[in-house]
């Protein structure tokens, strides 16, 4: 037999393009006993869905039992005094309490960030000062060398004149 239609439905199923009726066709197809070997790998997927749907249904008398339980509870409560529900007033400070907590957390994170940068910024400042001192010393040395070189040149010129 040719199972092209079923294979097309499976492809569309995995692409999420099937309708509910087409999915029902797949479930019906895989619930039968004679499934081709090439499609056996998908059998458990569709039979598990059918089994899960059967397991999820509630018993027929579920509604009546729940209503009876609610009725019994209300009867017990009526024997005492009626239950009074009071509305609570929520102040503006209580409403803004989560916002206060968020602002406090941001402040803590920023403070920790600033504290963590302090040692690095002082170390960088010291390195900059050392570098500036080194540049100054190099400039002095070059100035001294230029002065010495000019002095040697002047001395050499005077010796040549004599």
C-alpha angles and dihedrals in degrees: 000000000000114000097181093125092053091047090050090050091050091051091049090046092058090047089052092240100120126108123228090258092054091050089051089052089053092049091049092047094051093044092066120090099237106069119156116251093241090060099040092098090069096047097088092050094058097035090051090055091052091047092048092052090052091050095049096060118105123230117269094247095049095105094049092049093050092047090049091051091050091047092050091050094049089048090054091048092049091057088065123042119302118272112255119207115203123199115229121223112228114209123218092247090055090048092051095045094100089051091051090052092051092049091049091051091050090050091051092049092049092048091051090048091052092047091050092053095051098081091046094049093051090048090050090048091052091050091051091050091049090049091050090050090049092051090049092051091049091051091051091048091051091047090051091048090050091050092049091046091050090048091051090048092051090048092049091050092051092050090052092051091053 
